[in-house]
Amino acid sequence: MSDATSSSDSQFDLVIIGGGPGGYGAALYATSAGLRVALIEKDSIGGTCLNRGCIPAKAFLETAAVQRHVAHAAEFGIESSAPVVNFVTAQARKQRIVDGIVKSLTGFMKSKQITILSGTASLGPNRTVSVRLTEGGSTTLTGTNVLLASGSVPRTIPGFDAGGPIMTSDEVLMLDQVPARLAVVGGGAIGCEFASTFADLGSQVTILEGLPKILPGLDSDLANVVVRSFKKKNIDIRAGVKVLGHTPNGSGGTVVHFGEGENVEVDAVVVSVGRRPYSDELGLAGTAVVVTDRGFVEVDEYCRTDEDGVYAIGDLINTPQLAHVGYAEAILVTKHILGESPTPINYDRVPWAIYSHPEVAWAGPSEEAAVAAGYEVVVAKHQFRANSRAQILGELDGLVKIIAKRNADGSAGQILGVHMVGPWVTEQLSGGYLAVNWEATVAEVAEFIQPHPSLTELFGETVLSLTGRSLNA
């Protein structure tokens, strides 16, 4: 990262605090639009997503996928010995991927003449940003506009601070061995990704979830597929239980206490109960920026704070904690700064993806949510086990579900939601996402031709069935 700017070189069109997806996305997009940009990051460019989140977690998920492929190779006519997991090698591979992306991203940003400072930044009055530099000393920058993008950190629960066998998502990604017995506290998206990964790699996994089911908020048909698949992996799902504490067992593991006097002895615990906004070091004294009791910075539909010229995006504000939402907010802010009258983001229609096995992806409301919102709906769902490409892959668990408005004549009209669970659905959602956001009708989308054989055929056939006619349903 570059050295401190001189006093004659401290004025920028946009000063960004935080170098995660929202921050670096804003830096690159704003620079491409001709703005002069400075970015301050206390750790490594890429933030949580690249260094301790999305990218390393998916690298381990791919290791788990290779393990599954090798374990079932004989079914495809490939004779092989029983696979052995060398997690030291997997960890090294993950780190090479992360380090490579950090290096290339940082170099690319510098090539675009973005000023990058390594340090901790705080905002004061008149869009003045004070930076405590990592290598020592300090400097001050002033922005015509300032963007707060300091991200989030893992939440914890009482008695489960990280240390020893207790880990958050930060620590679990640094493991160099697969725990024989693992408890995952929290059955949301991140918890289910870790549970899936380590179950496939040989761990005996127990999920402890306080709500009545894992993946709360997910369409129930999709959640049921995940539950059935997890049970095939021998994942023990305990939903509707309260985690009470834990007692170290003297051999490096611990006994987790939950429910009504129940216990599970494990070698490691992953606490995955969500993330909280990291507004701790932003300063903000003398500004009109408002921080809620939960730590979120308050913004309007254009991500503007109450301080003139100061914006906030990403996990720091109360919008979906997704890297691609951070990118979208970065573009929105830049366009607003340039006076281009951008359209605010419709957060109800953003794409979601869970990279467990099976994968989950969706855009728009679930059937339950659509009905609760007052829509009369028509629903179609088809399973991957009838899809030829899924049979070729040997990945039969899953379905595509489409929720559409019911027209006055009872036919299916506008597509409200597209929900998928199964093989590579995170790579198949784009058509459904576009349909939802363009407010396309069933009749319009049914005209599109899907390649054969492909997994995406199931999306096309599910839409086609909503017209009252079909090929394979």
C-alpha atoms as one frame of an Amber mdcrd trajectory, in Angstrom:
protein
   0.000   0.000   0.000   1.139   3.523  -0.693   2.666   5.916   1.774   0.825
   8.852   3.292  -0.206  11.606   0.969   1.469  14.991   1.304  -0.481  17.985
   2.573  -0.722  19.296  -0.982  -2.174  16.017  -2.187  -4.874  15.297   0.388
  -8.028  16.513  -1.354 -10.129  13.924  -3.202 -13.469  13.694  -4.930 -14.178
  10.565  -2.887 -12.516   9.217   0.249 -13.488   5.652   1.115 -13.104   4.075
   4.562 -12.895   0.299   4.126 -11.470  -1.875   1.366 -13.986  -4.716   1.193
 -16.254  -5.383  -1.814 -18.265  -2.215  -1.258 -15.178  -0.067  -0.693 -12.947
  -1.348  -3.466 -15.950  -1.669  -5.775 -16.715   2.005  -5.205 -13.071   2.953
  -5.727 -12.863   1.182  -9.077 -16.256   2.303 -10.360 -15.786   5.912  -9.268
 -12.317   6.001 -10.811 -13.696   4.663 -14.091 -16.190   7.543 -13.962 -13.359
  10.076 -13.666 -13.385  10.762  -9.927 -10.185  11.147  -7.911 -10.311   8.496
  -5.178  -8.493   7.578  -1.971  -9.184   4.384  -0.011  -8.134   3.504   3.546
  -8.018  -0.128   4.700  -6.679  -1.330   8.065  -6.027  -4.913   6.950  -5.848
  -6.370   3.440  -7.674  -5.153   0.369 -10.728  -7.331  -0.178 -12.072  -7.132
   3.357 -13.888 -10.020   5.019 -15.256 -11.431   1.759 -11.884 -12.030   0.159
  -9.721 -12.681   3.224 -11.987 -14.340   5.818 -15.314 -15.030   4.140 -16.748
 -15.762   0.712 -13.598 -16.703  -1.166 -11.773 -18.919   1.373 -15.027 -20.587
   2.453 -15.838 -21.483  -1.145 -12.304 -22.792  -1.649 -12.942 -25.276   1.178
 -16.355 -26.119  -0.290 -14.595 -27.014  -3.538 -12.179 -29.243  -1.617 -15.241
 -30.960  -0.153 -16.689 -31.328  -3.663 -13.501 -33.011  -4.898 -13.691 -35.366
  -1.920 -17.255 -36.310  -2.910 -16.263 -36.830  -6.539 -13.355 -39.109  -5.686
 -15.383 -41.043  -3.123 -18.001 -41.810  -5.795 -15.604 -42.186  -8.739 -16.263
 -45.921  -9.049 -19.889 -45.175  -9.961 -18.538 -43.428 -13.072 -16.233 -46.292
 -13.980 -13.099 -44.725 -12.508 -11.412 -47.087 -10.064  -9.531 -45.306  -7.290
  -8.392 -45.968  -3.777 -10.296 -44.475  -0.868  -9.569 -40.716  -0.742  -7.620
 -39.266   2.167  -8.155 -35.632   3.145  -4.914 -33.674   3.575  -6.293 -30.474
   4.992  -2.870 -28.855   5.324  -2.667 -28.931   1.532  -6.245 -27.650   1.235
  -5.436 -24.797   3.598  -2.313 -23.896   1.626  -4.269 -23.952  -1.637  -6.954
 -21.722  -0.153  -4.338 -19.232   1.024  -2.622 -19.148  -2.377  -5.952 -18.303
  -3.986  -6.677 -15.538  -1.466  -3.164 -14.063  -1.576  -3.161 -14.119  -5.370
  -6.471 -12.282  -5.640  -5.418  -9.714  -2.988  -2.158  -9.054  -4.829  -3.759
  -8.722  -8.260  -6.624  -6.583  -6.966  -4.279  -4.227  -5.098  -2.011  -3.930
  -8.123  -4.963  -3.263 -10.415  -6.261  -0.511  -8.125  -2.855   1.163  -8.003
  -2.653   0.985 -11.795  -5.875   2.994 -11.868  -4.162   5.722  -9.799  -6.273
   5.064  -6.719  -4.492   6.279  -3.591  -4.451   3.427  -1.077  -3.522   4.004
   2.559  -2.961   1.263   5.131  -4.369   2.359   8.456  -7.410   3.035  10.613
  -9.592   5.944   9.543 -12.095   8.066  11.415 -14.465  10.722  10.122 -14.730
  14.203  11.586 -16.584  17.364  10.590 -16.481  18.780   7.060 -15.687  15.391
   5.503 -12.242  15.314   7.089 -10.796  11.811   7.464  -8.003  11.239   9.983
  -5.841   8.190   9.325  -3.685   6.406  11.881  -1.178   4.757   9.575  -0.238
   1.108  10.082   3.482   1.839   9.683   3.270   4.675  12.215   2.306   8.308
  12.109  -0.864   9.809  10.780  -2.295  11.849   7.955  -5.493  13.690   7.121
  -7.545  13.573   3.935 -10.519  15.653   2.871 -13.185  14.460   0.487 -15.771
  16.319  -1.480 -17.584  13.084  -0.687 -16.848  10.379   1.877 -17.993   6.780
   1.761 -18.183   4.671   4.928 -17.666   0.997   4.062 -16.088  -0.529   7.161
 -18.004  -3.803   6.907 -18.876  -6.222   9.692 -17.422  -8.717  12.153 -18.788
 -12.048  13.461 -21.324 -11.934  16.256 -20.698 -14.078  19.311 -22.888 -15.389
  22.114 -22.202 -15.233  25.861 -19.638 -17.781  26.993 -18.488 -18.551  23.459
 -15.741 -16.034  22.783 -13.200 -17.279  20.246 -10.333 -19.277  21.708  -9.315
 -22.923  22.061 -11.995 -25.131  20.499 -14.371 -22.173  20.059 -14.192 -20.473
  16.668 -16.025 -17.897  14.608 -15.960 -17.914  10.820 -12.607 -16.088  11.036
 -10.814 -18.845  12.947 -12.400 -21.879  11.266 -10.991 -20.758   7.932  -7.484
 -21.053   9.372  -7.780 -24.701  10.475  -5.088 -27.096   9.263  -7.013 -30.254
  10.130 -10.574 -31.519   9.937 -12.177 -31.807  13.402 -13.505 -35.315  14.054
 -16.573 -33.878  15.820 -17.886 -30.386  15.116 -20.774 -28.372  16.521 -22.097
 -25.491  14.425 -24.045 -22.989  16.504 -26.446 -21.342  14.085 -28.246 -22.888
  11.132 -28.282 -19.917   8.797 -26.540 -19.680   5.430 -22.978 -19.462   6.756
 -23.529 -22.162   9.375 -24.982 -24.523   6.782 -22.053 -23.930   4.440 -19.587
 -24.892   7.187 -21.706 -27.871   8.237 -21.852 -29.117   4.644 -18.118 -28.622
   4.083 -16.898 -30.461   7.139 -19.480 -33.246   6.911 -18.267 -33.981   3.381
 -14.679 -33.933   4.643 -15.435 -36.527   7.332 -16.517 -34.615  10.439 -19.438
 -35.731  12.567 -21.418 -32.485  12.507 -24.158 -31.248  14.831 -26.117 -28.082
  13.983 -27.671 -26.232  16.927 -30.300 -23.721  15.816 -32.514 -21.651  18.103
 -35.354 -21.200  15.630 -37.737 -24.045  14.689 -35.829 -24.905  11.497 -32.498
 -24.307   9.812 -32.287 -21.698   7.056 -35.127 -19.636   8.541 -36.790 -17.415
   5.960 -35.942 -19.754   3.091 -38.885 -21.122   1.095 -39.985 -24.233   2.987
 -39.810 -26.526  -0.069 -36.156 -25.607  -0.582 -35.318 -25.855   3.120 -36.814
 -29.347   3.237 -34.509 -30.490   0.418 -31.476 -29.201   2.312 -32.595 -30.936
   5.503 -33.054 -34.270   3.714 -29.670 -33.965   2.016 -27.960 -33.017   5.276
 -29.453 -36.074   6.962 -27.926 -38.223   4.201 -24.575 -36.733   5.249 -25.379
 -37.780   8.839 -25.537 -34.177   9.987 -27.435 -34.066  13.275 -29.822 -31.101
  13.106 -31.126 -29.863  16.453 -33.551 -27.014  15.780 -35.566 -25.059  18.323
 -32.899 -25.391  21.018 -31.086 -22.811  23.107 -27.318 -23.117  23.520 -26.584
 -22.649  27.220 -22.808 -22.924  27.519 -19.922 -25.345  27.257 -17.452 -27.171
  29.492 -13.912 -27.960  28.247 -13.236 -31.702  28.406  -9.536 -31.504  29.242
  -8.376 -32.987  25.930  -8.709 -29.930  23.716 -12.423 -30.296  22.995 -15.508
 -29.258  24.881 -19.013 -30.365  25.849 -21.734 -28.042  24.559 -24.860 -27.762
  26.710 -28.177 -27.000  25.011 -31.916 -27.513  25.165 -33.357 -29.219  28.214
 -30.273 -30.803  29.730 -28.801 -32.092  26.456 -25.071 -32.227  25.723 -22.807
 -32.944  22.778 -19.064 -33.523  23.104 -17.063 -32.125  20.204 -13.523 -31.277
  19.197 -14.444 -27.838  17.870 -17.340 -25.379  17.851 -18.113 -22.875  15.099
 -20.247 -19.974  16.322 -22.173 -18.809  13.265 -24.936 -16.545  14.534 -24.568
 -13.714  12.046 -22.421 -10.625  11.748 -22.654  -7.157  13.253 -21.749  -3.864
  11.553 -18.253  -2.652  12.380 -18.799   1.014  13.163 -16.579   0.895  16.261
 -13.660   2.994  14.949 -15.406   5.401  12.606 -15.223   8.311  15.037 -18.077
  10.446  13.671 -17.773  13.064  16.431 -19.013  16.414  15.209 -20.916  14.868
  12.306 -24.609  14.243  11.758 -24.065  10.570  10.924 -26.527   8.486  12.954
 -25.617   5.019  14.286 -28.452   2.834  15.592 -28.393   0.818  18.810 -27.507
  -2.236  16.688 -24.497  -0.441  15.192 -25.909   0.230  11.721 -25.331   3.595
  10.056 -28.663   5.091   9.013 -29.023   5.990   5.334 -31.731   6.870   2.822
 -32.537   5.048  -0.422 -29.428   6.541  -2.049 -27.187   5.414   0.842 -26.824
   9.015   2.066 -26.276   9.644   5.762 -27.580  12.746   7.518 -24.152  14.367
   7.014 -23.947  16.219   3.710 -21.704  14.431   1.226 -21.250  11.338   3.429
 -22.552   7.956   2.288 -22.477   4.450   3.803 -22.821   1.048   2.139 -22.336
  -2.690   2.594 -22.574  -4.523   5.889 -22.363  -1.196   7.713 -25.974  -0.420
   6.797 -29.096  -2.485   7.372 -29.354  -4.072   3.922 -28.659  -7.686   2.875
 -25.123  -8.606   3.950 -24.015  -9.757   0.518 -20.878  -8.753  -1.372 -22.796
  -8.206  -4.595 -25.205  -5.890  -2.791 -22.153  -3.908  -1.674 -21.068  -3.639
  -5.316 -24.533  -2.446  -6.332 -24.563   0.161  -3.555 -21.098   1.345  -4.649
 -22.416   1.958  -8.164 -25.542   3.661  -6.798 -23.468   6.056  -4.663 -21.119
   6.935  -7.508 -24.009   7.685  -9.849 -25.637   9.825  -7.151 -22.414  11.766
  -6.604 -22.293  12.402 -10.367 -25.893  13.645 -10.368 -27.140  10.863 -12.645
 -30.422  10.259 -10.740 -29.932   6.509 -10.255 -32.781   4.141  -9.419 -32.640
   3.007  -5.769 -31.928  -0.683  -5.192 -34.943  -2.950  -4.751 -33.612  -5.093
  -1.919 -36.603  -7.437  -2.085 -35.369  -8.689  -5.458 -31.628  -9.095  -5.016
 -30.101 -12.506  -5.824 -29.215 -14.791  -2.918 -26.899 -17.807  -2.958 -25.958
 -20.449  -0.394 -23.008 -22.610  -1.442 -23.722 -25.673   0.673 -24.214 -29.071
  -0.921 -26.888 -28.936  -2.234 -26.621 -25.315  -3.341 -29.485 -22.856  -2.894
 -30.262 -19.732  -4.928 -33.251 -17.441  -5.251 -34.596 -14.031  -6.148 -37.923
 -12.603  -5.070 -40.284 -13.700  -2.303 -40.882 -17.269  -1.180 -44.344 -18.699
  -1.589 -45.078 -18.014   2.076 -43.832 -14.428   1.826 -45.768 -13.743  -1.384
 -49.016 -14.967   0.171 -48.318 -12.982   3.340 -47.836  -9.889   1.164 -51.347
 -10.344  -0.182 -50.673 -11.898  -3.576 -52.812 -14.617  -5.076 -50.242 -16.940
  -6.580 -49.755 -19.806  -8.970 -46.843 -22.110  -8.144 -44.933 -24.692 -10.157
 -42.040 -26.865  -9.017 -40.052 -29.590 -10.721 -37.330 -31.840  -9.366 -33.820
 -32.240 -10.728 -34.085 -36.042 -10.591 -36.077 -35.830 -13.853 -33.394 -33.696
 -15.533 -31.021 -35.574 -17.846 -27.953 -33.453 -17.031 -28.543 -33.915 -13.280
 -28.707 -37.686 -13.842 -25.437 -37.559 -15.790 -23.824 -35.655 -12.920 -25.298
 -37.999 -10.332 -26.816 -34.999  -8.524 -30.509 -35.780  -8.175 -31.516 -33.875
  -5.040 -33.169 -30.539  -5.687 -35.902 -28.632  -7.439 -36.843 -25.415  -9.189
 -39.854 -23.554  -7.808 -41.481 -20.538  -9.439 -44.072 -18.271  -7.838 -46.219
 -16.152 -10.177 -49.140 -13.794  -9.746 -52.516 -15.348 -10.448 -54.357 -13.478
 -13.197 -58.088 -12.796 -12.938 -58.773 -15.775 -15.215 -56.685 -18.068 -12.988
 -53.688 -18.216 -15.318 -50.119 -17.438 -14.255 -48.926 -13.885 -14.891 -45.949
 -11.912 -13.597 -43.111 -13.976 -12.140 -42.629 -12.933  -8.515 -40.013 -15.367
  -7.250 -37.610 -17.981  -8.595 -36.227 -20.450  -6.056 -33.718 -23.212  -6.753
 -31.976 -25.914  -4.763 -29.681 -28.502  -6.323 -26.591 -28.861  -8.511 -24.855
 -25.592  -9.475 -27.991 -23.515  -8.947 -25.859 -20.545  -7.862 -24.664 -20.447
 -11.489 -28.179 -20.878 -12.906 -30.054 -18.090 -11.162 -29.338 -15.267 -13.634
 -32.301 -16.065 -15.885 -34.667 -16.209 -12.938 -33.178 -13.052 -11.428 -33.706
 -11.146 -14.670 -37.264 -12.446 -14.953 -38.116 -11.266 -11.434 -36.498  -7.853
 -11.808 -37.862  -7.154 -15.277 -41.294  -8.111 -13.946 -41.563 -10.557 -16.819
 -44.612 -12.729 -17.254 -44.727 -16.496 -17.490 -45.828 -16.231 -21.142 -42.829
 -14.052 -22.017 -40.181 -16.212 -20.335 -41.707 -19.424 -21.693 -40.688 -18.246
 -25.171 -36.980 -18.505 -24.300 -35.104 -21.598 -25.489 -32.890 -23.485 -23.032
 -29.905 -25.552 -24.242 -30.206 -29.348 -24.078 -29.009 -31.204 -22.134 -28.527
 -28.668 -19.390 -29.457 -28.050 -15.796 -31.088 -24.767 -16.822 -33.696 -26.717
 -18.774 -35.476 -27.299 -15.483 -36.028 -23.554 -15.071 -37.406 -23.334 -18.620
 -39.663 -26.356 -18.182 -40.986 -25.085 -14.854 -41.929 -21.766 -16.460 -43.443
 -23.556 -19.451 -45.624 -25.685 -17.180 -47.158 -22.508 -15.764 -48.620 -21.760
 -19.208 -50.795 -24.862 -18.839 -48.769 -26.873 -21.322 -45.428 -28.651 -20.979
 -42.949 -31.027 -22.517 -41.795 -33.182 -19.633 -44.110 -32.376 -16.744
